[in-house]
Amino acid sequence: MTILDLLLAFAALALALLCAAGVVAELLHFRRRGPGPPGAPPRVSILKPCKGEDPDLYENLSSWARLEGAPGEVLIGFADPADPAAEIARRVAGEHPDRVRVICAGLPADPIVNPKVHILRALQREATGEVLLVSDSNVRAPPDALLQLLAPLADPRTAASYALFVSPPGATLGARLESALFSTVVLPAIAGAYRLFGSANLIGKAMAVRRSVLQSLGGWARYATVLVEDGCLGHDLRRQGHRIALVDGLVEVRLGKMTLRQLWDHELRWMMLHRVRKPLVPLGMALWNPWFLAIAAAVAHAAGLATAPPALLAAAVFNGAIKLVPFLRRGGRLSGAWVLPLMEALMLAVEVAVWWQREVRWRGQRFRLGRGSRILSVRPDAPAPRPWWWTVPNLVTLSRLFLAPVLLVLAYAGESRIFLALFCVSLLTDVADGELARRLGQASEKGARLDSWADFATYTTVPLCAYWLKPALLRDEALSFWLIAGSMVVPKLYGFAKFRKLTGYHTRGAVISAYIVGTATVLMFADVSIWPFRIAALLVLPPKLEEMAITTVLPRQVTMVRSLRRALELRREILQG
């Protein structure tokens, strides 16, 4: 056992304990003990900066207007009079005329400005409260949110308080992943840092600050040219010796129908803001990511270490499994826990991609940031059109295409176990890409062609891989191998000869036969039985003959033709049209 081996093993143990401590801290902190005795609450001004129509905006704003527990007002602000949020804000003000006011801040004269802080400055000028409570427009408040945020301010040494947030699992995959991220990563990480290390960073989803303290720092004007105004304010408060309290109540972030693209942009922006202020945060989050630990275990095993690989793998499994506790506690179901490994994989990709990120995309603008999130330049967000393959199902298909040469290398090297594992992964991607394309509404003709190329590349490698891994079996079962390989190649070559393009019909028979062949191939390479492979060699012929018949009857190439009967119908439509 080397020193490196021992250090990595202890690091794995430390990361597992840290993850467990975060989960325990979350369980202990958010126990809903209640806001404490009311006393004489101060007057509160609730500042709600808005831009655009966020999901459930009317219900979100109304929830803050209905809060009880302290005298005060709700000020809803926006910069552009034509903003869609303005009409909704006026509707809420009309329903609560004694408490809600609507303020138009006007467009900022200086482009190098945080648009949210620009609105907050206007709201602060109109506010009359002793305490300023700031909350984003996509946040909905529970009935006792005001009491929760005001309770710590009864201590004169406490200058600010803030609440963390959860989100109910949404209808889209993006919303489900974001909801899982909030409950299993954000809450344990922040609660753990607060309870274990006393680290409190203001988060602007819902935070209250004494107006007198804020004004002593220069008001919101001090933070006009930084993008992380809440974090910078918290830093200044701590530097002056003020306390910041994390309350044990939670607010709710409404995600709506968040797409995967919106999720990626949001997490990349969030991680970029951490990187420019605290570079160790992305690194620390990556270190306790289960996928990172699993990759580290594989690397340690390849390096010939003995103790570190099982320790790192155990830490990966433990860190993934223990997050089920906060996931289930926050309304997740065991049947929906499949989103957790996907969420962890997404976050690891974000934690890597952030080091190549140069700008932050937010609210229709691109911000280039300097040290401490200082805004250096702003330009309109006009993203270049994404290439056709930049969709989730097409990226999954590409991964199968790229796995084909990897399988060849592994077979040549004699790594049968790793080969078999990756071959199974390749087959699973063949199932996943079609299902994702249907669920996400991203099915396309080019995607179908890409899927055909990936299938072609995968199955044509099988005879060569068998030659290296099981030469005797290849000789004994040559007929079955060549029947399957020929059935995969000949229809594609026939279609390419006629249309000069690779066909991709995805007939029902071809889909079923692909599942049968894939399963039989796995059983063959795993030395379970050769008979399924022999049977598959016969079953694959009829659907492939149907593919050739479809190519024969079609006057031009068409994708996604489910049967020969459908091909004949298309032929009549094309010739008549």
Backbone torsions as a table, in degrees:
resi	resn	phi	psi	omega
1	MET	NA	122.7	-179.8
2	THR	-88.5	168.7	177.9
3	ILE	-63.1	-41.3	178.6
4	LEU	-60.6	-43.4	178.9
5	ASP	-58.6	-45.9	-179.1
6	LEU	-66.9	-41.8	179.9
7	LEU	-63.0	-42.5	179.6
8	LEU	-65.9	-37.1	178.1
9	ALA	-64.7	-44.4	177.3
10	PHE	-65.5	-36.4	177.7
11	ALA	-63.1	-40.5	177.7
12	ALA	-61.5	-44.0	178.0
13	LEU	-61.9	-42.8	-179.3
14	ALA	-64.0	-40.7	-179.9
15	LEU	-67.0	-37.7	177.1
16	ALA	-65.6	-42.9	178.7
17	LEU	-65.0	-37.9	179.2
18	LEU	-65.2	-42.1	177.7
19	CYS	-63.4	-43.1	178.6
20	ALA	-63.4	-39.9	179.3
21	ALA	-63.1	-38.3	178.0
22	GLY	-63.6	-42.6	179.7
23	VAL	-65.7	-43.3	178.5
24	VAL	-63.8	-41.6	178.8
25	ALA	-61.4	-38.9	177.5
26	GLU	-64.5	-41.1	179.1
27	LEU	-64.9	-40.1	-177.8
28	LEU	-74.6	-37.8	-172.7
29	HIS	-75.6	-44.3	-174.3
30	PHE	-95.6	67.6	-179.5
31	ARG	-103.5	3.9	178.1
32	ARG	54.0	59.7	178.7
33	ARG	-75.7	-10.8	-178.4
34	GLY	99.8	158.8	-174.4
35	PRO	-77.5	-4.7	-179.1
36	GLY	88.1	179.5	-178.7
37	PRO	-63.4	139.1	-175.1
38	PRO	-69.7	-39.1	-177.1
39	GLY	62.4	-147.0	177.2
40	ALA	-107.9	95.6	-174.4
41	PRO	-68.5	146.0	177.4
42	PRO	-77.1	165.4	175.2
43	ARG	-73.7	136.0	-173.4
44	VAL	-120.1	136.7	170.3
45	SER	-110.9	116.7	179.4
46	ILE	-92.3	117.1	-176.2
47	LEU	-102.2	122.3	-177.5
48	LYS	-122.5	89.2	175.8
49	PRO	-74.3	136.4	-176.8
50	CYS	-129.6	148.7	168.3
51	LYS	-152.6	117.8	-178.0
52	GLY	78.8	169.0	-177.7
53	GLU	-94.0	93.4	177.4
54	ASP	-68.7	161.3	178.0
55	PRO	-55.9	131.2	176.4
56	ASP	57.0	38.2	-174.3
57	LEU	-60.5	-42.8	-178.7
58	TYR	-60.0	-47.7	-179.6
59	GLU	-65.5	-36.7	179.4
60	ASN	-62.9	-49.9	-179.2
61	LEU	-64.7	-40.5	-179.1
62	SER	-63.1	-34.5	-178.5
63	SER	-62.5	-35.1	178.2
64	TRP	-75.7	-29.4	178.4
65	ALA	-71.9	-22.6	-177.3
66	ARG	-93.7	0.6	-177.4
67	LEU	-65.1	144.2	177.8
68	GLU	-117.6	167.5	173.0
69	GLY	117.8	-14.3	-180.0
70	ALA	-160.3	145.2	175.3
71	PRO	-68.8	148.9	178.8
72	GLY	166.2	-161.7	-173.2
73	GLU	-148.3	161.2	174.6
74	VAL	-119.4	120.9	178.9
75	LEU	-109.9	116.7	-179.8
76	ILE	-104.8	123.9	-175.1
77	GLY	-124.2	154.3	174.7
78	PHE	-152.4	159.9	-175.5
79	ALA	-93.4	-38.4	-174.2
80	ASP	-102.6	124.3	178.7
81	PRO	-59.2	-25.1	-179.4
82	ALA	-89.7	6.1	-179.7
83	ASP	-60.9	133.4	178.0
84	PRO	-57.5	-25.0	179.2
85	ALA	-69.3	-21.7	-175.4
86	ALA	-63.4	-43.6	-178.8
87	GLU	-63.9	-41.6	179.4
88	ILE	-66.5	-40.7	178.9
89	ALA	-61.2	-42.5	179.6
90	ARG	-66.1	-34.4	176.9
91	ARG	-63.3	-44.4	178.3
92	VAL	-64.4	-40.5	178.9
93	ALA	-64.2	-36.1	177.8
94	GLY	-65.8	-30.3	179.2
95	GLU	-82.6	-20.4	-179.8
96	HIS	-132.4	63.3	-172.8
97	PRO	-64.7	-25.4	-177.7
98	ASP	-82.9	-9.7	-173.7
99	ARG	-127.3	-27.4	-172.2
100	VAL	-109.3	132.7	173.2
101	ARG	-125.6	147.1	-179.9
102	VAL	-112.0	130.8	-175.0
103	ILE	-131.0	128.7	175.1
104	CYS	-97.7	116.2	-176.9
105	ALA	-79.0	-17.5	-174.5
106	GLY	79.0	157.7	-179.1
107	LEU	-71.8	140.4	-178.1
108	PRO	-67.6	140.7	177.7
109	ALA	-74.5	-32.7	-179.1
110	ASP	-98.0	121.6	-179.8
111	PRO	-69.8	-24.2	-179.2
112	ILE	-85.1	72.5	-176.2
113	VAL	-150.1	146.7	172.6
114	ASN	-73.5	116.4	-175.8
115	PRO	-62.7	-31.1	178.1
116	LYS	-69.0	-43.9	180.0
117	VAL	-66.7	-33.8	176.5
118	HIS	-57.3	-42.4	178.7
119	ILE	-71.6	-40.0	-179.9
120	LEU	-61.7	-35.7	178.0
121	ARG	-62.3	-42.0	178.0
122	ALA	-66.1	-40.4	179.6
123	LEU	-68.3	-36.3	179.2
124	GLN	-63.4	-37.9	179.3
125	ARG	-63.1	-31.3	-178.2
126	GLU	-91.4	-13.7	-174.2
127	ALA	-71.9	148.3	179.2
128	THR	-118.7	-0.4	-174.1
129	GLY	-82.7	156.5	173.3
130	GLU	-77.9	-24.7	178.1
131	VAL	-120.9	134.0	177.0
132	LEU	-104.8	119.9	179.0
133	LEU	-107.1	116.7	-176.6
134	VAL	-106.6	133.9	178.8
135	SER	-147.0	141.8	179.7
136	ASP	-71.5	161.0	-174.0
137	SER	-74.2	-16.5	179.3
138	ASN	-95.4	16.6	-177.1
139	VAL	-106.2	133.8	175.7
140	ARG	-111.5	136.4	-173.8
141	ALA	-100.2	138.3	169.0
142	PRO	-73.0	165.1	-174.9
143	PRO	-58.1	-31.2	-175.6
144	ASP	-99.8	15.9	-176.0
145	ALA	-59.3	-40.5	-177.5
146	LEU	-65.3	-45.5	178.8
147	LEU	-62.9	-38.8	178.9
148	GLN	-61.0	-44.4	-176.2
149	LEU	-75.4	-28.3	-178.4
150	LEU	-83.7	-25.3	-174.7
151	ALA	-55.3	-46.1	-179.5
152	PRO	-65.7	-23.8	-177.7
153	LEU	-74.8	-5.1	173.1
154	ALA	-64.9	-23.6	174.3
155	ASP	-85.3	117.3	-176.7
156	PRO	-62.7	-16.7	179.0
157	ARG	-79.7	-13.3	-179.6
158	THR	-92.9	121.5	-177.4
159	ALA	-96.1	-22.9	-175.0
160	ALA	-154.2	157.9	175.3
161	SER	-141.9	159.3	178.6
162	TYR	-151.9	156.6	179.5
163	ALA	-117.0	144.6	173.2
164	LEU	-86.8	-176.4	-165.9
165	PHE	-143.0	152.2	172.4
166	VAL	-131.1	173.1	177.0
167	SER	-146.0	135.1	176.7
168	PRO	-67.1	146.2	178.2
169	PRO	-56.4	128.1	-175.8
170	GLY	-89.0	-175.2	-177.6
171	ALA	-84.3	-20.0	-177.4
172	THR	-103.3	161.7	178.9
173	LEU	-63.9	-39.1	178.8
174	GLY	-60.4	-44.0	179.4
175	ALA	-66.6	-37.5	178.3
176	ARG	-64.9	-42.3	179.4
177	LEU	-65.3	-41.5	179.3
178	GLU	-65.3	-41.6	178.3
179	SER	-61.4	-42.9	178.1
180	ALA	-64.7	-37.2	178.0
181	LEU	-62.3	-45.2	179.3
182	PHE	-57.7	-48.6	-171.3
183	SER	-77.8	-32.1	-171.9
184	THR	-104.9	-16.3	-179.0
185	VAL	-118.8	-54.4	-173.7
186	VAL	-65.3	-52.4	-177.3
187	LEU	-62.0	-50.9	179.1
188	PRO	-62.8	-38.2	-177.7
189	ALA	-65.9	-47.1	-176.7
190	ILE	-73.9	-42.1	177.8
191	ALA	-64.7	-38.1	177.8
192	GLY	-64.7	-43.8	178.6
193	ALA	-63.9	-36.2	-178.0
194	TYR	-71.0	-46.4	-174.3
195	ARG	-82.3	-31.9	-176.9
196	LEU	-87.5	-37.7	-173.5
197	PHE	-119.1	-0.8	-179.6
198	GLY	69.3	20.3	-178.2
199	SER	-86.7	118.7	179.9
200	ALA	-126.2	115.8	177.5
201	ASN	-116.1	124.8	179.9
202	LEU	-60.3	136.6	176.6
203	ILE	-125.1	126.8	-168.2
204	GLY	-78.9	6.5	176.0
205	LYS	-61.9	-39.3	175.1
206	ALA	-160.0	103.9	-178.6
207	MET	-141.1	145.4	178.7
208	ALA	-119.1	137.3	-179.5
209	VAL	-139.1	142.4	176.8
210	ARG	-65.0	131.2	-177.6
211	ARG	-63.5	-38.7	-177.9
212	SER	-63.4	-38.6	179.1
213	VAL	-68.4	-43.3	179.1
214	LEU	-61.6	-42.5	-179.9
215	GLN	-66.5	-33.4	178.1
216	SER	-65.2	-22.5	176.9
217	LEU	-88.1	-9.0	-177.7
218	GLY	112.0	6.7	178.8
219	GLY	70.6	-170.8	-179.9
220	TRP	-65.7	-19.3	178.5
221	ALA	-59.4	-28.6	180.0
222	ARG	-63.0	-25.7	-173.6
223	TYR	-111.7	20.7	-176.0
224	ALA	-66.9	-28.0	-174.7
225	THR	-111.0	19.2	171.5
226	VAL	-118.0	149.9	-177.3
227	LEU	-90.2	-24.4	179.1
228	VAL	-103.3	72.0	-173.8
229	GLU	-67.8	-34.1	-179.4
230	ASP	-69.7	-43.9	178.6
231	GLY	-64.9	-38.8	178.8
232	CYS	-67.7	-38.2	176.5
233	LEU	-63.3	-44.6	178.0
234	GLY	-61.3	-38.8	177.7
235	HIS	-62.1	-44.1	-180.0
236	ASP	-65.6	-38.7	179.4
237	LEU	-64.3	-44.7	179.6
238	ARG	-65.4	-37.4	-179.0
239	ARG	-64.6	-29.5	178.5
240	GLN	-90.7	6.2	175.0
241	GLY	88.0	10.5	179.1
242	HIS	-82.1	153.1	176.3
243	ARG	-91.9	149.3	175.2
244	ILE	-127.2	129.7	-175.1
245	ALA	-111.5	135.2	171.0
246	LEU	-95.4	115.4	-176.7
247	VAL	-77.9	163.3	-177.8
248	ASP	-94.6	7.1	173.1
249	GLY	-93.9	161.5	-178.7
250	LEU	-127.0	144.0	170.9
251	VAL	-102.6	173.4	-174.2
252	GLU	-119.9	126.1	176.3
253	VAL	-94.5	127.9	-179.9
254	ARG	-94.5	120.2	-174.0
255	LEU	-97.1	-19.6	-177.9
256	GLY	62.5	-146.6	179.9
257	LYS	-95.1	66.2	-178.5
258	MET	-65.4	127.9	177.6
259	THR	-86.5	166.4	177.1
260	LEU	-63.6	-35.0	177.7
261	ARG	-64.8	-44.1	177.7
262	GLN	-63.5	-38.5	177.8
263	LEU	-63.2	-45.6	-179.9
264	TRP	-61.0	-47.5	-179.8
265	ASP	-61.0	-41.3	-178.2
266	HIS	-65.5	-46.1	-177.7
267	GLU	-71.0	-35.2	177.9
268	LEU	-67.5	-38.0	176.6
269	ARG	-65.5	-45.2	179.9
270	TRP	-60.9	-44.0	-179.4
271	MET	-70.1	-35.1	178.1
272	MET	-63.9	-39.8	179.2
273	LEU	-65.8	-35.6	173.6
274	HIS	-65.5	-42.5	-174.8
275	ARG	-62.2	-40.3	-176.8
276	VAL	-75.8	-18.9	179.1
277	ARG	-102.8	-44.6	-176.6
278	LYS	-138.4	86.2	-175.4
279	PRO	-58.4	-22.7	-178.8
280	LEU	-72.8	-18.6	-177.7
281	VAL	-63.9	-52.4	177.6
282	PRO	-59.5	-37.0	179.0
283	LEU	-65.8	-44.4	-180.0
284	GLY	-63.8	-40.4	179.7
285	MET	-66.3	-35.8	178.2
286	ALA	-67.3	-37.2	-175.0
287	LEU	-63.6	-34.9	-178.5
288	TRP	-98.3	8.9	175.3
289	ASN	-70.4	128.3	-177.8
290	PRO	-57.4	-36.9	-180.0
291	TRP	-66.9	-39.4	177.2
292	PHE	-62.0	-43.3	-179.9
293	LEU	-64.3	-38.2	178.4
294	ALA	-66.6	-40.5	176.8
295	ILE	-64.8	-41.8	177.7
296	ALA	-61.3	-37.5	177.4
297	ALA	-63.4	-42.2	179.0
298	ALA	-64.2	-41.7	179.2
299	VAL	-65.0	-42.2	179.4
300	ALA	-63.8	-38.1	177.4
301	HIS	-65.4	-42.8	178.9
302	ALA	-64.2	-28.9	179.5
303	ALA	-80.4	-2.4	176.6
304	GLY	85.7	13.6	177.8
305	LEU	-75.2	153.0	-174.5
306	ALA	-104.5	-47.3	-173.4
307	THR	-88.3	-37.9	-174.5
308	ALA	-62.9	-44.3	-176.4
309	PRO	-56.9	-51.1	178.5
310	PRO	-65.5	-32.6	179.0
311	ALA	-66.8	-44.3	179.5
312	LEU	-66.9	-39.7	178.8
313	LEU	-66.6	-40.1	177.2
314	ALA	-63.4	-40.2	177.6
315	ALA	-64.4	-37.8	178.3
316	ALA	-62.9	-46.6	179.3
317	VAL	-64.3	-43.2	-178.9
318	PHE	-63.7	-47.5	-178.4
319	ASN	-63.9	-32.6	176.1
320	GLY	-73.7	-40.9	-175.6
321	ALA	-72.2	-38.6	-174.4
322	ILE	-68.8	-21.4	178.9
323	LYS	-72.5	-9.2	172.2
324	LEU	-62.8	-28.9	-177.1
325	VAL	-62.6	-57.8	177.6
326	PRO	-66.5	-29.8	178.8
327	PHE	-62.0	-48.1	180.0
328	LEU	-70.8	-33.7	-179.2
329	ARG	-65.6	-31.5	-177.5
330	ARG	-95.6	24.2	172.6
331	GLY	99.1	-2.1	177.0
332	GLY	-71.7	156.6	177.9
333	ARG	-111.9	150.8	-179.4
334	LEU	-59.8	-34.4	179.1
335	SER	-68.4	-19.3	178.8
336	GLY	-100.8	9.5	-177.4
337	ALA	-70.9	-7.7	177.6
338	TRP	-62.8	-17.2	179.7
339	VAL	-73.7	-20.3	-175.0
340	LEU	-64.2	-50.3	176.9
341	PRO	-63.1	-33.1	176.1
342	LEU	-65.1	-43.2	178.8
343	MET	-62.3	-42.2	179.3
344	GLU	-64.9	-39.5	177.8
345	ALA	-64.7	-41.5	177.4
346	LEU	-61.3	-45.2	-177.9
347	MET	-66.5	-36.1	176.5
348	LEU	-64.5	-39.2	176.4
349	ALA	-63.4	-39.6	177.9
350	VAL	-65.2	-43.6	-177.4
351	GLU	-65.7	-23.4	174.7
352	VAL	-86.3	-45.3	-175.5
353	ALA	-65.8	-25.9	-174.8
354	VAL	-63.6	-24.6	-178.6
355	TRP	-76.0	-12.1	174.3
356	TRP	-104.5	-0.1	-178.0
357	GLN	-81.6	134.7	-179.9
358	ARG	-113.7	-20.0	-177.6
359	GLU	-134.6	158.0	176.2
360	VAL	-110.3	128.4	176.5
361	ARG	-95.7	125.0	-177.8
362	TRP	-156.6	125.6	172.9
363	ARG	51.7	46.7	175.8
364	GLY	79.2	10.3	179.5
365	GLN	-133.8	158.5	175.6
366	ARG	-115.5	124.8	-177.7
367	PHE	-111.5	128.4	170.5
368	ARG	-98.0	127.4	-169.0
369	LEU	-113.7	150.2	172.8
370	GLY	-110.2	-162.0	-177.9
371	ARG	-59.9	136.9	178.6
372	GLY	71.2	21.3	-178.7
373	SER	66.8	22.4	175.9
374	ARG	-64.0	129.9	-178.4
375	ILE	-77.5	119.0	179.6
376	LEU	-94.9	-36.7	178.7
377	SER	-157.2	156.8	179.0
378	VAL	-135.0	136.6	174.9
379	ARG	-143.5	156.2	179.1
380	PRO	-61.2	146.5	179.7
381	ASP	-87.4	102.6	177.0
382	ALA	-122.9	79.0	-174.4
383	PRO	-65.2	141.5	176.2
384	ALA	-66.9	146.7	179.7
385	PRO	-60.8	137.5	-178.8
386	ARG	-72.0	144.0	174.3
387	PRO	-62.7	156.6	-174.0
388	TRP	-59.6	-27.6	-176.6
389	TRP	-83.7	-4.1	-177.1
390	TRP	-83.6	64.1	171.8
391	THR	-133.5	160.0	-177.2
392	VAL	-59.7	-50.2	-179.0
393	PRO	-64.1	-37.1	179.9
394	ASN	-68.9	-34.9	176.6
395	LEU	-66.9	-37.0	175.8
396	VAL	-63.7	-42.4	178.2
397	THR	-63.3	-41.4	178.4
398	LEU	-60.8	-36.8	178.8
399	SER	-61.8	-36.0	177.7
400	ARG	-68.7	-38.1	178.5
401	LEU	-64.0	-41.5	-179.4
402	PHE	-73.1	-22.3	179.1
403	LEU	-72.7	-23.0	-176.5
404	ALA	-58.0	-52.2	177.3
405	PRO	-65.9	-30.0	176.9
406	VAL	-63.6	-40.9	177.9
407	LEU	-62.4	-39.3	178.1
408	LEU	-62.8	-44.6	-179.8
409	VAL	-62.7	-43.7	-179.1
410	LEU	-65.0	-40.1	178.7
411	ALA	-65.1	-42.3	179.2
412	TYR	-62.5	-36.7	-179.6
413	ALA	-79.5	-7.9	179.2
414	GLY	79.4	16.1	179.8
415	GLU	-84.4	76.4	-171.4
416	SER	-66.3	-38.5	-177.5
417	ARG	-68.1	-47.2	179.1
418	ILE	-64.6	-39.3	177.3
419	PHE	-57.7	-48.1	-177.4
420	LEU	-63.2	-40.8	179.9
421	ALA	-62.8	-45.5	-179.1
422	LEU	-71.9	-30.2	175.5
423	PHE	-64.7	-39.7	175.6
424	CYS	-63.4	-41.3	176.6
425	VAL	-60.2	-42.4	179.5
426	SER	-60.7	-42.4	178.3
427	LEU	-65.3	-38.2	179.2
428	LEU	-65.1	-36.9	177.3
429	THR	-64.5	-30.0	178.1
430	ASP	-65.9	-32.4	175.9
431	VAL	-77.9	-41.2	-171.6
432	ALA	-70.6	-38.3	-172.9
433	ASP	-64.7	-40.5	178.1
434	GLY	-66.5	-41.5	179.5
435	GLU	-64.7	-42.3	178.5
436	LEU	-65.1	-39.3	179.3
437	ALA	-61.0	-39.5	179.4
438	ARG	-71.8	-44.6	-176.7
439	ARG	-68.1	-36.9	-176.8
440	LEU	-92.0	-0.6	-178.9
441	GLY	64.6	36.2	-175.7
442	GLN	-118.1	23.4	175.0
443	ALA	-69.3	138.7	-178.7
444	SER	-151.2	162.9	179.0
445	GLU	-65.5	-42.7	179.8
446	LYS	-66.8	-35.8	176.8
447	GLY	-63.7	-38.9	177.9
448	ALA	-64.5	-39.4	177.6
449	ARG	-65.9	-41.6	178.4
450	LEU	-61.3	-39.7	178.3
451	ASP	-62.3	-38.7	178.3
452	SER	-64.6	-42.2	177.9
453	TRP	-62.4	-41.1	-179.2
454	ALA	-65.7	-42.2	177.0
455	ASP	-62.7	-44.2	-179.8
456	PHE	-58.9	-46.1	-178.6
457	ALA	-65.8	-39.0	-176.4
458	THR	-67.0	-52.0	-172.0
459	TYR	-77.2	-24.2	176.4
460	THR	-74.7	-15.6	175.9
461	THR	-80.3	-17.4	-173.0
462	VAL	-59.7	-48.9	179.8
463	PRO	-59.6	-42.3	-179.4
464	LEU	-66.7	-40.6	176.8
465	CYS	-63.2	-39.6	177.9
466	ALA	-65.5	-35.1	178.2
467	TYR	-60.2	-38.9	-179.3
468	TRP	-82.3	-37.2	-174.7
469	LEU	-89.7	-36.4	-175.5
470	LYS	-139.8	67.1	-176.3
471	PRO	-60.2	-37.4	-179.4
472	ALA	-66.2	-41.6	178.9
473	LEU	-64.5	-38.3	178.8
474	LEU	-62.4	-39.5	178.5
475	ARG	-67.4	-43.2	-177.1
476	ASP	-70.2	-33.3	-175.1
477	GLU	-113.8	34.4	-176.4
478	ALA	-59.0	-39.4	-178.3
479	LEU	-61.1	-46.0	-179.8
480	SER	-63.5	-42.8	179.7
481	PHE	-60.9	-47.6	-175.7
482	TRP	-73.4	-29.3	173.9
483	LEU	-62.6	-45.7	-179.3
484	ILE	-68.5	-46.0	179.7
485	ALA	-62.9	-42.6	179.6
486	GLY	-65.7	-37.7	179.2
487	SER	-66.5	-25.8	177.2
488	MET	-81.7	-35.4	-172.2
489	VAL	-89.0	-46.5	-171.3
490	VAL	-60.5	-47.5	178.5
491	PRO	-60.7	-34.8	179.3
492	LYS	-69.1	-42.4	178.9
493	LEU	-65.3	-38.5	178.0
494	TYR	-63.0	-45.2	177.8
495	GLY	-64.8	-38.5	179.6
496	PHE	-67.1	-36.8	178.8
497	ALA	-65.1	-33.0	-178.4
498	LYS	-85.1	-44.0	-172.4
499	PHE	-106.3	-7.2	-174.5
500	ARG	60.1	24.3	176.0
501	LYS	-144.3	152.5	177.7
502	LEU	-75.5	127.8	-178.0
503	THR	-78.9	155.0	178.3
504	GLY	-149.7	78.6	-174.6
505	TYR	-83.4	-34.9	-177.7
506	HIS	54.0	50.6	177.1
507	THR	-64.7	159.8	-179.4
508	ARG	-60.9	-42.5	179.3
509	GLY	-63.0	-39.1	-179.6
510	ALA	-66.5	-38.5	179.2
511	VAL	-64.4	-45.3	-179.7
512	ILE	-65.0	-44.0	-179.1
513	SER	-64.8	-33.6	177.8
514	ALA	-63.5	-41.2	176.8
515	TYR	-62.9	-42.1	-178.5
516	ILE	-65.7	-46.2	-179.0
517	VAL	-63.7	-43.0	-179.9
518	GLY	-60.9	-46.3	179.2
519	THR	-63.9	-43.1	-179.6
520	ALA	-64.5	-37.0	179.3
521	THR	-66.2	-40.9	177.1
522	VAL	-61.8	-44.8	179.4
523	LEU	-63.8	-33.7	179.0
524	MET	-69.3	-49.0	-179.7
525	PHE	-67.2	-27.2	180.0
526	ALA	-84.6	2.0	179.0
527	ASP	62.6	31.1	177.6
528	VAL	-83.1	-54.2	179.5
529	SER	-164.3	145.9	177.3
530	ILE	-94.4	-17.2	-175.6
531	TRP	-62.5	-41.0	175.5
532	PRO	-58.5	-33.5	179.3
533	PHE	-68.4	-40.6	177.8
534	ARG	-63.9	-43.6	179.1
535	ILE	-65.1	-41.4	179.6
536	ALA	-61.2	-34.6	179.8
537	ALA	-61.9	-30.4	177.6
538	LEU	-83.9	-40.0	-177.1
539	LEU	-68.8	-23.0	-176.0
540	VAL	-77.1	-18.3	-174.0
541	LEU	-68.1	-48.0	-177.5
542	PRO	-57.6	-47.8	179.8
543	PRO	-64.8	-29.8	178.3
544	LYS	-73.7	-34.3	173.1
545	LEU	-65.5	-35.6	176.2
546	GLU	-64.0	-39.1	177.0
547	GLU	-59.9	-43.1	179.6
548	MET	-66.0	-36.2	177.1
549	ALA	-66.1	-38.2	177.5
550	ILE	-63.3	-43.5	178.0
551	THR	-60.7	-37.4	-178.1
552	THR	-66.4	-41.8	-173.1
553	VAL	-83.8	-24.2	-177.4
554	LEU	-77.2	130.9	177.8
555	PRO	-76.6	-21.2	175.7
556	ARG	-146.8	165.4	-174.9
557	GLN	-71.5	135.9	175.0
558	VAL	-136.6	139.8	177.6
559	THR	-99.4	164.9	176.3
560	MET	56.2	54.3	175.4
561	VAL	-101.6	110.0	-167.5
562	ARG	-77.2	-19.0	-177.6
563	SER	-160.2	165.9	176.4
564	LEU	-63.9	-35.6	178.0
565	ARG	-60.9	-43.9	178.0
566	ARG	-64.7	-34.3	178.1
567	ALA	-64.4	-39.4	178.3
568	LEU	-65.7	-38.4	176.5
569	GLU	-63.5	-42.8	178.9
570	LEU	-64.8	-36.4	178.8
571	ARG	-61.0	-45.0	178.8
572	ARG	-63.2	-43.2	-179.8
573	GLU	-62.5	-41.6	-178.2
574	ILE	-68.2	-44.0	-178.0
575	LEU	-69.4	-34.1	179.0
576	GLN	-78.6	-28.2	-177.2
577	GLY	-87.2	NA	NA
